[in-house]
Amino acid sequence: MAGAIITGVDIATTQVIVRFDKPVATASAFVLNGPQRIAVDLPNTRMGRIQASGGLIASTRHGQYDPTTARIVFELKEPAVVSGADFSPDHQTLTISLKTVSENLFAKAVRKGRQLFGIAPGAQAKAPSQPGGITVPLDPPKPLPVPTVSGAKGSNRPLVVIDAGHGGHDPGSSSSDGSKQEKDVALAIAKAIRDELTASGRVRVALTRSDDRFLVLGERREIARRLKADLFISVHCDSAPNAAARGASIYTLSEVASDRVAAQLAAKENRADILNGVDLGGENNEVSSILIDLAQRETMNISSVFANLLAREMSEGVKMKDNPHKFAGLIVLKAPDVPSVLLETGYISNDEDLKLLLSSGYRKAVAEGVRKAVEIHFARRLTGQ
């Protein structure tokens, strides 16, 4: 039989009540930073149509974490944690109690990880059964993949990390007929950029993914940080309801998006983390927020200069949008110490752009533009310009 369906979410001042149409045995919760959120995973459960806010909850988002697990994410108005969670005797209602905490305690809760509710250790036999249901195990965190570095020899050469957007169960945008997916086009272009940079012999290069695998947004930028990258370029394809929209563009980080389209892009791309629960706040807990802010401001300035340079160099062989440098609050660009840009290589939703995106000649033109910009960027950095 199918799993339970979430039929409603009620929010009080310090409580969240989740209702199901069938018994649900277990639940787990964890907190996330940037922005501050509480995520609740519900095994053997499917989402219904819910929207709820109030009390400590600014907004509610939801989705299927995997085919058998529903995830609800509560964005918080202020720092808060789960102080307890109890199922009703029939396990068709889950009441989650919240309490406000300081920023320091919230950061500790992020590091602490999941809380499991519903079945006490060693007491599984006493739990209500779910006909045909299963309990989804909580796997330990997997280590980040360490990609192969190619290109120039010697660790003193600058390292550029190329990130092919989306992948695995996250296809990204699709062509108008649904036959082509962004994850495949982005990977082909990312590989073309890697090959062009490798052939130049001036920099080292790594791909965050070289096959069809899923990486959450925080993992992508954390790979760059782990490798001590000097530059991070995330490759994507744009899409729009207007089939006539065309052209490439470049995004850099801003807490305030530069226009409505940029804000929509940020919401779309960031949703992958909201539904897949990456810890966005844990990697810098040993560093004070002031130092992080200063580092990120400098990184944002360098990123912005590189974006303008990239737009100039790409424009020789690639159709760019008017005013191609945009700003958006994209999570994948938020490494505080790695200059980062997101390159929208064209509109997969536009038939003319799609033909270009699928052609080796266009991929070569994009790659050449990136190579020229990268070479100029590091030459300037070397001479202190």
C-alpha positions as CSV (number, residue, x, y, z in Angstrom):
1,M,0.0,0.0,0.0
2,A,1.1,3.6,-0.5
3,G,2.6,5.6,2.3
4,A,0.8,8.2,4.3
5,I,-0.1,11.6,2.9
6,I,0.4,14.8,4.8
7,T,-3.1,16.3,5.0
8,G,-2.3,19.5,6.9
9,V,0.2,21.6,8.9
10,D,-1.0,23.9,11.7
11,I,1.3,26.4,13.2
12,A,0.8,28.0,16.7
13,T,3.1,30.3,18.6
14,T,5.7,27.7,19.5
15,Q,4.3,24.5,18.0
16,V,3.9,22.9,14.6
17,I,1.3,20.2,14.2
18,V,1.6,17.9,11.1
19,R,-1.4,15.7,10.3
20,F,-1.4,12.5,8.2
21,D,-4.1,10.3,6.7
22,K,-2.4,7.1,7.9
23,P,0.0,6.2,10.8
24,V,3.5,7.4,10.4
25,A,6.1,5.6,12.6
26,T,9.1,8.0,12.7
27,A,10.2,11.5,11.9
28,S,13.5,13.4,12.2
29,A,14.4,17.0,12.3
30,F,17.6,19.1,11.9
31,V,18.4,22.8,11.7
32,L,20.1,24.7,8.9
33,N,21.8,28.1,8.6
34,G,21.8,30.7,5.9
35,P,18.9,31.3,6.1
36,Q,17.9,29.8,9.5
37,R,15.5,26.9,8.9
38,I,14.2,23.7,10.5
39,A,13.8,20.7,8.2
40,V,11.6,17.7,9.1
41,D,11.9,14.4,7.2
42,L,9.0,11.9,7.3
43,P,9.8,8.4,6.0
44,N,7.1,6.5,4.0
45,T,5.2,9.7,3.6
46,R,4.1,11.8,0.6
47,M,3.3,15.5,0.4
48,G,-0.2,16.9,0.2
49,R,-0.9,20.5,-0.7
50,I,0.1,22.6,2.3
51,Q,1.1,26.2,3.0
52,A,1.5,27.5,6.5
53,S,3.2,30.3,8.5
54,G,2.8,32.0,11.8
55,G,4.5,32.1,15.2
56,L,8.2,31.5,14.7
57,I,7.7,30.3,11.2
58,A,8.1,32.8,8.3
59,S,7.2,30.4,5.5
60,T,6.9,26.7,4.8
61,R,8.3,24.8,1.8
62,H,8.0,21.1,1.0
63,G,8.9,18.4,-1.4
64,Q,9.9,14.7,-1.8
65,Y,13.5,14.2,-0.5
66,D,13.3,10.8,-2.2
67,P,10.4,8.7,-3.5
68,T,9.5,7.5,0.0
69,T,10.4,10.4,2.2
70,A,8.7,13.8,2.4
71,R,10.6,16.9,3.6
72,I,9.0,20.0,5.1
73,V,11.3,23.0,5.6
74,F,10.2,25.8,7.9
75,E,12.0,29.1,7.4
76,L,12.4,30.9,10.8
77,K,11.7,34.5,11.8
78,E,14.4,34.2,14.5
79,P,16.7,31.4,15.8
80,A,14.8,28.5,17.1
81,V,15.3,24.7,17.6
82,V,13.1,21.7,18.2
83,S,12.7,21.2,21.9
84,G,10.6,18.0,21.5
85,A,8.3,16.1,19.1
86,D,5.5,13.7,20.0
87,F,3.2,11.5,17.9
88,S,-0.4,11.0,18.9
89,P,-1.4,7.5,20.1
90,D,-2.6,6.6,16.6
91,H,0.6,8.2,15.0
92,Q,-1.5,10.2,12.6
93,T,-0.5,13.6,14.2
94,L,3.0,14.8,15.0
95,T,3.3,17.8,17.4
96,I,6.7,19.6,17.2
97,S,7.6,22.0,20.0
98,L,9.9,24.9,19.2
99,K,11.9,27.3,21.5
100,T,13.8,30.4,20.6
101,V,17.6,30.3,21.2
102,S,20.6,32.5,20.8
103,E,22.7,32.6,17.7
104,N,25.4,30.6,19.4
105,L,23.0,27.8,20.5
106,F,21.5,27.7,17.1
107,A,25.0,27.2,15.6
108,K,25.5,24.3,18.1
109,A,22.2,22.8,17.0
110,V,23.4,22.9,13.3
111,R,26.5,21.0,14.3
112,K,24.5,18.5,16.3
113,G,22.6,17.1,13.3
114,R,19.4,15.1,13.3
115,Q,17.0,14.4,16.1
116,L,14.9,11.2,15.7
117,F,11.3,11.0,16.9
118,G,8.7,8.3,17.1
119,I,10.5,5.0,17.9
120,A,12.9,4.8,20.9
121,P,16.0,2.8,20.4
122,G,15.3,-0.9,21.1
123,A,11.5,-0.3,21.1
124,Q,10.7,-0.8,17.4
125,A,8.3,-3.6,18.1
126,K,6.0,-1.4,20.1
127,A,5.5,1.1,17.3
128,P,2.3,1.2,15.3
129,S,2.7,-0.6,12.0
130,Q,2.4,1.0,8.7
131,P,0.8,-1.4,6.2
132,G,3.3,-2.0,3.4
133,G,5.5,0.7,4.9
134,I,9.2,0.9,5.6
135,T,11.5,3.0,7.8
136,V,14.1,4.8,5.9
137,P,17.5,4.6,7.6
138,L,19.4,7.7,8.3
139,D,22.8,7.2,6.5
140,P,25.9,8.7,8.0
141,P,27.2,11.8,6.1
142,K,29.2,10.8,3.0
143,P,32.7,12.4,2.5
144,L,32.8,15.0,-0.2
145,P,34.2,13.7,-3.5
146,V,37.7,14.9,-4.3
147,P,37.9,15.5,-8.1
148,T,40.9,15.0,-10.2
149,V,43.0,18.1,-10.9
150,S,44.4,18.4,-14.5
151,G,46.3,21.0,-16.4
152,A,49.5,22.9,-15.5
153,K,52.0,21.1,-13.3
154,G,52.9,22.5,-9.9
155,S,50.8,23.4,-6.9
156,N,51.7,27.1,-7.3
157,R,49.6,27.4,-10.5
158,P,46.1,28.9,-10.0
159,L,43.3,26.4,-9.6
160,V,40.0,26.9,-11.4
161,V,37.0,24.7,-10.3
162,I,34.3,24.2,-13.0
163,D,30.9,23.2,-11.7
164,A,28.4,21.6,-14.0
165,G,25.0,22.6,-12.6
166,H,22.4,20.1,-11.5
167,G,22.8,16.3,-12.1
168,G,21.4,13.0,-11.0
169,H,17.8,13.3,-9.9
170,D,17.9,17.1,-10.5
171,P,17.7,17.6,-14.2
172,G,17.5,21.4,-14.1
173,S,15.5,23.1,-16.9
174,S,14.4,21.4,-20.1
175,S,14.0,22.2,-23.8
176,S,10.6,23.2,-25.0
177,D,9.9,19.6,-26.2
178,G,11.4,18.1,-23.0
179,S,14.0,16.1,-24.9
180,K,17.1,17.9,-23.6
181,Q,18.0,18.6,-20.0
182,E,20.1,21.3,-18.5
183,K,22.2,18.8,-16.5
184,D,23.5,17.2,-19.7
185,V,24.1,20.4,-21.6
186,A,25.9,22.0,-18.6
187,L,28.2,19.0,-18.2
188,A,29.2,19.0,-21.9
189,I,30.0,22.7,-21.7
190,A,31.9,22.3,-18.4
191,K,34.1,19.6,-19.9
192,A,34.8,21.9,-23.0
193,I,35.9,24.6,-20.6
194,R,38.1,22.2,-18.7
195,D,39.7,20.9,-21.9
196,E,40.3,24.5,-23.1
197,L,41.9,25.6,-19.8
198,T,43.9,22.4,-19.5
199,A,45.3,22.8,-23.0
200,S,46.4,26.4,-22.2
201,G,48.9,25.0,-19.7
202,R,48.6,28.1,-17.5
203,V,46.2,26.9,-14.8
204,R,45.1,23.8,-13.0
205,V,41.5,22.7,-13.5
206,A,39.0,20.4,-11.7
207,L,35.3,19.5,-12.2
208,T,32.9,19.2,-9.3
209,R,31.2,16.4,-11.2
210,S,32.4,14.6,-14.4
211,D,29.3,12.4,-14.7
212,D,25.6,12.4,-14.0
213,R,25.6,12.6,-10.2
214,F,23.7,14.9,-7.8
215,L,25.6,17.3,-5.6
216,V,23.8,19.7,-3.2
217,L,24.8,23.3,-3.6
218,G,26.9,23.6,-0.5
219,E,28.9,20.5,-1.6
220,R,29.8,22.2,-4.9
221,R,31.3,25.2,-3.3
222,E,32.8,23.2,-0.5
223,I,34.7,21.1,-3.0
224,A,36.2,24.3,-4.3
225,R,37.2,25.4,-0.8
226,R,38.7,22.0,0.1
227,L,40.9,22.2,-3.0
228,K,41.8,25.8,-2.2
229,A,40.5,27.0,-5.5
230,D,41.4,30.4,-6.8
231,L,38.3,30.7,-9.0
232,F,34.9,28.9,-9.1
233,I,32.7,28.9,-12.2
234,S,29.3,27.3,-12.1
235,V,27.9,26.4,-15.5
236,H,24.1,26.5,-16.2
237,C,21.6,27.0,-19.0
238,D,18.9,29.6,-18.6
239,S,15.1,29.2,-19.2
240,A,12.1,31.5,-19.4
241,P,8.4,31.3,-20.1
242,N,9.1,33.7,-23.0
243,A,10.4,31.4,-25.7
244,A,12.0,34.3,-27.4
245,A,14.4,35.0,-24.6
246,R,18.0,34.5,-25.7
247,G,21.6,35.1,-24.7
248,A,24.2,34.3,-22.1
249,S,24.7,36.1,-18.8
250,I,26.9,36.0,-15.7
251,Y,25.8,36.2,-12.1
252,T,27.7,37.1,-9.0
253,L,26.6,37.0,-5.4
254,S,24.5,39.7,-3.9
255,E,22.2,39.6,-0.9
256,V,19.8,41.7,-2.9
257,A,19.0,40.5,-6.5
258,S,19.6,43.1,-9.2
259,D,16.3,42.5,-10.9
260,R,13.1,40.4,-10.7
261,V,14.5,37.8,-13.1
262,A,17.6,37.4,-10.9
263,A,15.5,37.0,-7.8
264,Q,13.5,34.2,-9.6
265,L,16.7,32.5,-10.6
266,A,18.0,32.6,-7.1
267,A,14.8,31.1,-5.7
268,K,14.9,28.3,-8.3
269,E,18.5,27.3,-7.9
270,N,18.5,27.6,-4.1
271,R,15.5,25.3,-3.8
272,A,17.8,22.3,-4.4
273,D,19.4,22.9,-1.0
274,I,16.1,23.6,0.7
275,L,14.8,20.2,-0.4
276,N,18.0,18.3,0.2
277,G,19.1,19.6,3.5
278,V,22.7,20.7,3.1
279,D,24.3,22.3,6.2
280,L,25.1,25.8,5.0
281,G,26.4,27.1,8.3
282,G,28.7,24.5,9.7
283,E,31.8,24.9,7.7
284,N,32.9,28.2,9.2
285,N,31.9,27.9,12.9
286,E,35.4,28.4,14.1
287,V,35.6,31.8,12.3
288,S,34.0,34.8,13.7
289,S,31.1,36.3,11.7
290,I,33.0,39.6,11.3
291,L,36.0,38.0,9.6
292,I,33.7,35.9,7.4
293,D,31.8,39.1,6.4
294,L,35.1,40.9,5.6
295,A,36.4,38.0,3.6
296,Q,33.2,37.6,1.6
297,R,33.0,41.3,0.7
298,E,36.5,41.1,-0.7
299,T,35.6,37.9,-2.6
300,M,32.5,39.5,-4.0
301,N,34.5,42.4,-5.3
302,I,36.9,40.1,-7.1
303,S,34.0,38.0,-8.4
304,S,32.3,41.1,-9.8
305,V,35.5,42.3,-11.6
306,F,36.0,38.8,-13.1
307,A,32.3,38.7,-14.2
308,N,32.7,41.9,-16.2
309,L,35.9,40.6,-17.7
310,L,34.2,37.3,-18.6
311,A,31.3,39.1,-20.3
312,R,33.8,41.2,-22.4
313,E,35.9,38.2,-23.5
314,M,32.9,35.9,-24.3
315,S,31.1,38.6,-26.3
316,E,33.5,38.1,-29.2
317,G,32.1,34.6,-30.0
318,V,28.9,34.3,-27.9
319,K,25.6,36.2,-28.0
320,M,25.3,37.9,-24.6
321,K,22.2,39.5,-23.1
322,D,22.0,43.2,-22.7
323,N,23.8,44.2,-19.5
324,P,24.9,40.5,-19.0
325,H,26.4,40.9,-15.5
326,K,23.6,40.3,-12.9
327,F,23.5,39.8,-9.1
328,A,21.6,37.3,-7.2
329,G,21.6,35.6,-3.8
330,L,22.7,32.2,-5.1
331,I,23.8,29.7,-2.5
332,V,26.4,28.0,-4.8
333,L,28.3,31.3,-5.0
334,K,28.6,31.9,-1.2
335,A,32.1,30.6,-0.5
336,P,33.5,33.4,1.5
337,D,37.1,32.9,0.2
338,V,36.7,31.7,-3.4
339,P,35.8,34.2,-6.1
340,S,32.8,32.7,-7.8
341,V,30.5,33.3,-10.8
342,L,27.5,31.5,-12.3
343,L,27.6,31.4,-16.1
344,E,24.2,31.0,-17.9
345,T,25.4,29.9,-21.3
346,G,22.1,30.5,-23.1
347,Y,18.4,29.6,-23.0
348,I,17.6,25.9,-23.3
349,S,14.0,27.0,-23.6
350,N,14.8,28.9,-26.9
351,D,15.1,26.7,-30.0
352,E,17.8,28.8,-31.5
353,D,19.9,29.0,-28.4
354,L,19.3,25.2,-27.9
355,K,20.9,24.4,-31.3
356,L,23.9,26.5,-30.2
357,L,24.2,24.8,-26.8
358,L,24.2,21.4,-28.4
359,S,26.9,22.3,-31.0
360,S,30.6,21.7,-30.4
361,G,31.4,25.0,-32.1
362,Y,29.4,27.0,-29.6
363,R,30.8,25.0,-26.7
364,K,34.3,25.8,-28.1
365,A,33.4,29.5,-28.3
366,V,32.2,29.6,-24.7
367,A,35.3,27.8,-23.6
368,E,37.6,30.1,-25.4
369,G,35.9,33.1,-23.9
370,V,36.3,31.6,-20.4
371,R,40.0,30.8,-21.1
372,K,40.8,34.3,-22.2
373,A,39.1,35.8,-19.2
374,V,40.8,33.4,-16.8
375,E,44.2,34.2,-18.3
376,I,43.7,38.0,-18.0
377,H,42.3,37.6,-14.5
378,F,45.3,35.8,-13.1
379,A,47.8,37.9,-15.0
380,R,46.2,41.0,-13.4
381,R,46.3,39.3,-10.0
382,L,49.9,38.4,-10.4
383,T,50.9,42.0,-11.3
384,G,48.7,43.5,-8.5
385,Q,46.4,45.3,-10.9
